Amino acid sequence: MQERIDELDRIRREVLDGAPAATEAQHAKGKLTARERIELLLDPGSFQEVEQLRRHRANGFGLEAKKPYTDGVVTGWGTVEGRTVFVYAHDFRIFGGALGEAHATKIHKIMDMAIAAGAPLVSLNDGAGARIQEGVSALAGYGGIFQRNTKASGVIPQISVMLGPCAGGAAYSPALTDFVFMVRETSQMFITGPDVVKAVTGEEITQNGLGGADVHAETSGVCHFAYDDEETCIAEVRYLLSLLPQNNREAPPAAPSADPADRRCERLREVVPLDGSRPYDMREVIAEVVDDGEHMEVHERWATSVITTLARLGGRVVGIVASQPRSLAGVLDIHSSEKAARFVQFCDAFSIPLVTLVDVPGFLPGVGQEHGGIIRHGAKLLYAYCNATVPRVQVILRKAYGGAYIVMDSRSIGADLSLAWPANEIAVMGAEGAANVVFRRRIQAADDPDTMRQQLVKEYKAELMHPYYAAERGLVDDVIDPADTRSALIAGLTMLRTKHADLSTRKHGNPPM
């Protein structure tokens, strides 16, 4: 028996030590190894590895002569701040992290375990795609991953951390998960690489220019978070996990807060200008309201006219959707509608209450927006809110015009509470535009059209756009002092904590695409 144990120890040392030359090559690229990444992600000493001794059984093209343990992927589970998390990490040192049949089977197993245990799944991606020598077996392995990504969607949180290349069909798995993290310079995602792009279209571009972290964080919207180094990236993954529930049957984790629930936010009276045409940074409003000013913004650099962020109010996690007047005056467009819709769906799937901060002048006009399907994309946000059963509180800070007011979680589509500041303007459109439509003939017939227009604009504002018009009709529950926003939100969400709402029985809805 001792001889057998000694043999096992030797094999384990061989697995853990790896190939020193390959490790040095990985470090020379500014990248950590799979096990070093797992150590950063999980609590010290908590990792339990699964199928460490797995090896492929493929033959041909020289594979039969090279059968390393793990087959290029490390799988298992551990804890993050004491809570169970499942993880798999591609080991680029072995076959370039390429996926073969045994490699895929290990991933399938850990995904099945995560779903069964009801715990988050984190993938640390650094692979060269399908293992060409194994042919269709490798492709079928990806299919199994995609099927499980879909099965786990809305059941357990899924986080993809891109720490190297991800090309071809492999890129679809991260796209199916809830959040994608990337590291600048070292991680790339694309369906067809620069060489293929050049051969087909004649366009010349680098790997980072085609699918680097900044491209996906700012242009495509594929990446939710981008960082300069792996250590910071993985630390932020840990922080995100601290805000998420284990699965769709649990509430998000509460945390004690030293920030008083009744803290007044006097500064809010100065942050938001009364003049509806003047911009300001909604992040200042969010930081003033949430616990300790801390929040984790999702898709910070993409579709910037709307903010989506996770924070705590009174120690409990909330998802915040907010207009951003500093970008395009806070209008909704194709991308911002998509961004907000998916965030609302995620929060609803995992029982995270929603707070919507509204200062929206409408949808972005233009031929490009209309031809690009703003109707279809705006309907995605409408569908997401209408379908959400979590507690929902709307706060109208300043203006809320037209269809954008309805879409941003108005009472008419199911918000549980609607609050407004004393300077709110809720209307079909701005006073100037409305006066030009309603009083067109009177303005044209006047001796001084400009003076008449200004007078009628004032009349329209006084009659239909005063801050209590919506409250008088029950479409706003209360008009509050901006300084009371934090306490009003916490009180409302506390009341709604036991909310229960059922959707109609159906296989699934058919949301706009």
Residue pairs with C-beta under 8 A, 6 or more apart in sequence:
11 53
11 69
12 52
14 69
15 52
15 53
15 69
15 70
16 35
18 33
18 91
18 93
19 93
22 93
22 94
23 33
23 93
25 93
26 32
26 33
26 92
26 93
27 33
29 186
30 185
30 186
30 229
31 92
31 126
31 163
31 164
31 186
31 230
32 40
32 163
32 230
33 91
33 93
34 73
34 74
34 89
34 90
34 91
34 92
34 93
34 124
34 126
35 74
35 89
35 91
37 89
37 124
37 161
37 163
37 230
37 234
38 47
38 74
38 76
38 78
38 87
38 89
38 124
39 47
40 230
40 231
40 234
40 235
41 78
41 80
41 85
41 87
41 122
41 124
41 234
41 237
41 238
42 78
42 79
42 80
42 85
42 87
43 78
43 79
43 80
43 81
43 82
46 78
46 79
47 76
47 77
47 78
47 87
48 76
48 77
48 78
49 74
49 75
49 76
50 75
50 76
50 77
50 106
50 109
50 110
50 113
51 70
51 75
51 106
51 109
52 69
52 70
52 74
53 69
53 70
54 69
54 70
54 71
54 102
54 105
54 106
55 67
55 68
55 69
55 71
55 102
56 63
56 67
56 71
56 100
56 101
56 102
56 103
56 134
57 101
57 102
58 64
58 100
58 101
58 133
58 134
58 137
60 133
61 133
62 133
63 133
63 134
68 94
68 95
70 91
70 94
70 106
71 94
71 95
71 100
71 102
71 103
71 106
72 90
72 91
72 94
72 95
72 96
72 97
72 98
72 99
72 100
72 103
72 127
73 88
73 89
73 90
73 91
73 97
73 99
73 103
73 106
73 107
74 88
74 89
74 91
75 87
75 88
75 89
75 106
75 107
75 109
75 110
76 86
76 87
76 88
76 110
77 84
77 85
77 86
77 87
77 110
77 113
77 114
77 117
77 119
78 84
78 85
78 87
79 85
80 238
80 241
80 242
81 238
81 241
81 242
83 119
83 241
83 246
83 253
84 117
84 119
84 246
85 119
85 120
85 121
85 122
85 241
86 110
86 111
86 113
86 114
86 117
86 119
86 120
86 121
86 122
87 110
87 121
87 122
87 123
87 124
88 106
88 107
88 110
88 111
88 121
88 123
88 124
89 123
89 124
89 126
90 97
90 124
90 125
90 126
90 127
90 164
91 97
91 126
92 126
92 127
92 128
92 164
95 103
95 128
95 131
96 127
96 128
97 126
97 127
97 128
97 164
98 127
98 128
98 129
98 130
98 131
98 132
98 138
99 107
99 127
99 129
99 130
99 131
99 138
99 141
99 142
99 170
100 131
100 133
100 134
100 137
100 138
100 141
101 134
101 137
101 138
101 140
101 141
103 131
103 141
104 138
104 140
104 141
104 142
104 144
104 145
105 141
107 123
107 141
107 144
107 145
108 141
108 144
108 145
108 148
110 121
111 121
111 145
111 148
111 149
111 152
112 148
114 120
114 121
114 152
114 156
115 148
115 151
115 152
115 155
115 156
118 155
118 156
118 246
118 247
118 249
118 250
119 156
119 246
119 247
120 156
120 157
120 158
120 159
120 241
120 244
120 246
121 152
121 156
121 157
121 158
121 159
122 159
122 160
122 161
122 237
122 241
123 158
123 159
123 160
123 161
123 173
123 174
123 177
124 161
124 163
125 160
125 161
125 162
125 163
125 164
125 166
125 170
125 174
125 187
126 163
126 164
126 165
126 187
127 164
127 165
127 166
127 170
128 165
128 167
129 165
129 166
129 167
129 168
129 169
129 170
130 138
130 139
130 141
130 142
130 168
130 169
130 170
131 138
132 138
139 169
142 169
142 170
142 172
142 173
145 173
146 172
146 173
146 176
149 158
149 173
149 176
149 177
150 176
152 158
153 176
153 178
153 349
154 248
154 349
154 350
155 247
155 248
156 246
156 247
156 248
157 178
157 179
157 241
157 244
157 245
157 247
157 350
158 176
158 177
158 178
158 179
159 177
159 178
159 179
159 180
159 181
159 237
159 240
159 241
160 173
160 174
160 177
160 179
160 180
160 181
161 181
161 233
161 234
161 237
162 174
162 180
162 181
162 182
162 183
162 187
162 188
162 189
162 213
162 223
163 183
163 186
163 187
163 230
163 233
164 186
164 187
165 187
165 188
165 207
166 174
166 187
166 188
166 189
167 188
167 189
167 190
167 191
167 192
167 193
168 191
168 192
169 191
171 189
171 190
171 191
174 180
174 189
174 222
175 222
178 346
179 224
179 225
179 240
179 298
180 216
180 222
180 223
180 224
180 225
181 223
181 224
181 225
181 226
181 227
181 233
181 236
181 237
182 189
182 212
182 213
182 216
182 217
182 223
182 225
182 226
182 227
182 233
183 213
183 226
183 227
183 228
183 229
183 230
183 233
184 208
184 212
184 213
184 214
184 226
184 227
184 228
185 208
185 212
185 213
186 230
187 212
187 213
188 207
188 208
188 210
188 211
188 212
189 211
189 216
189 222
189 223
190 207
190 210
190 211
192 200
193 207
193 210
194 204
194 205
194 206
194 207
194 209
194 210
197 203
197 205
197 210
198 204
198 205
208 214
208 215
209 215
213 223
213 226
213 227
214 226
216 222
216 223
216 226
217 223
217 224
217 225
217 226
217 299
217 300
217 301
217 302
218 301
218 302
219 302
220 302
221 299
221 302
221 303
221 335
221 338
221 339
224 298
224 299
225 233
225 236
225 298
225 300
226 301
227 233
227 236
236 296
239 296
240 296
240 310
242 253
242 255
243 252
243 253
243 296
243 310
243 312
243 317
244 252
244 253
244 317
244 350
245 251
245 252
245 253
245 350
245 351
245 352
247 350
248 349
248 350
248 351
250 351
251 351
252 316
252 317
252 350
252 351
252 352
253 317
254 315
254 316
254 317
255 312
255 315
256 315
257 291
257 292
257 312
257 314
257 315
258 292
259 291
259 292
261 314
261 486
261 487
261 490
261 491
262 487
263 486
263 487
264 483
264 484
264 486
264 487
265 288
265 289
265 482
265 483
265 484
265 485
265 486
266 483
267 288
268 285
268 288
268 289
268 482
268 483
268 485
269 481
269 482
269 483
271 280
271 284
271 285
271 288
272 280
272 285
272 359
272 397
272 398
272 421
272 423
272 482
273 280
274 398
274 423
276 361
276 398
276 399
276 425
276 430
277 329
279 325
279 326
279 329
280 325
280 326
281 324
281 326
282 307
282 322
282 323
282 324
282 325
282 326
282 330
282 357
282 359
283 297
283 307
283 324
285 322
285 357
285 397
286 295
286 307
286 309
286 311
286 320
286 322
286 357
287 293
287 295
288 486
289 313
289 485
289 486
289 489
290 311
290 312
290 313
290 318
290 320
290 486
291 311
291 312
291 313
291 314
291 315
294 311
294 312
295 309
295 310
295 311
295 320
296 309
296 310
296 311
297 307
297 308
297 309
298 308
298 309
298 310
298 343
299 308
299 339
299 343
302 335
302 339
303 333
303 335
303 336
303 338
303 339
304 324
304 327
304 328
304 336
305 323
305 324
305 327
305 328
305 329
305 330
305 331
305 332
305 333
305 336
305 364
306 321
306 322
306 323
306 324
306 330
306 332
306 336
306 339
306 340
307 320
307 321
307 322
307 323
307 324
308 319
308 320
308 321
308 322
308 339
308 340
308 343
309 319
309 320
309 322
310 317
310 318
310 319
310 320
310 352
311 317
311 318
311 320
312 318
313 355
313 486
313 489
313 490
313 493
314 490
314 493
314 494
316 353
316 493
317 352
317 353
318 352
318 353
318 354
318 355
318 493
319 343
319 344
319 346
319 347
319 352
319 353
319 354
319 355
320 354
320 355
320 356
320 357
321 340
321 343
321 344
321 354
321 355
321 356
321 357
321 408
321 409
322 356
322 357
322 358
323 330
323 357
323 358
323 359
323 360
323 408
324 330
325 359
325 398
328 364
329 361
330 359
330 360
330 361
331 360
331 361
331 362
331 363
331 364
331 404
332 340
332 360
332 362
332 363
332 364
332 378
332 381
332 404
332 407
332 408
333 363
333 364
333 369
333 374
334 369
334 372
334 373
334 374
334 377
334 378
335 377
337 374
337 377
337 378
337 380
337 381
337 407
338 377
338 380
338 381
340 381
340 384
341 380
341 381
341 383
341 384
342 384
344 354
344 381
344 384
344 385
344 388
345 384
345 387
345 388
346 352
347 353
347 354
347 388
347 390
348 354
348 384
348 387
348 388
348 389
348 390
351 390
352 390
353 390
353 391
353 392
353 393
353 493
353 496
354 388
354 390
354 391
354 392
354 393
354 409
355 393
355 394
355 395
355 489
355 493
356 392
356 393
356 394
356 395
356 408
356 409
356 415
357 395
357 397
358 394
358 395
358 396
358 397
358 400
358 405
358 408
358 409
359 396
359 397
359 398
359 399
359 400
360 399
360 400
360 401
360 404
360 405
360 408
361 399
361 401
361 404
361 430
362 401
362 402
362 403
362 404
362 429
363 369
363 374
363 378
363 402
363 403
363 404
364 374
376 512
376 513
377 512
378 403
378 407
379 512
380 511
380 512
380 513
381 407
382 406
382 407
382 413
383 509
383 511
383 512
384 511
385 392
385 407
385 409
385 413
385 414
386 413
386 414
387 503
387 509
387 511
388 414
389 499
389 501
389 502
389 503
390 499
391 416
391 492
391 493
391 496
391 497
391 499
392 409
392 414
392 415
392 416
392 417
393 415
393 416
393 417
393 418
393 419
393 489
393 492
393 493
393 496
394 408
394 409
394 410
394 411
394 415
394 417
394 418
394 419
395 418
395 419
395 420
395 421
395 485
395 489
396 405
396 418
396 419
396 420
396 421
396 424
396 426
396 476
397 421
397 424
397 482
398 421
398 423
398 424
398 425
399 424
399 425
399 426
399 430
400 408
400 410
400 424
400 425
400 426
400 427
401 425
401 426
401 427
401 428
401 429
401 430
402 427
402 428
402 429
405 426
406 412
406 413
407 413
409 415
410 418
410 475
411 418
411 474
411 475
411 476
411 477
412 475
416 492
416 496
416 499
417 477
417 492
417 496
418 475
418 476
418 477
419 476
419 477
419 478
419 479
419 480
419 485
419 488
419 489
419 492
420 426
420 467
420 470
420 471
420 476
420 478
420 479
420 480
421 467
421 479
421 480
421 481
421 482
421 485
422 467
422 479
422 481
422 482
423 467
424 467
424 470
424 476
424 479
425 431
425 461
425 465
425 467
426 465
426 469
426 470
426 475
426 476
427 434
427 464
427 465
428 434
429 437
431 457
431 460
431 461
431 465
432 453
432 457
434 460
434 464
435 443
435 453
435 456
435 457
435 460
436 443
436 453
438 456
438 460
439 452
439 453
439 456
439 460
442 452
442 456
443 449
443 452
443 453
443 456
446 452
467 479
468 479
470 476
471 477
471 478
471 479
478 488
480 488
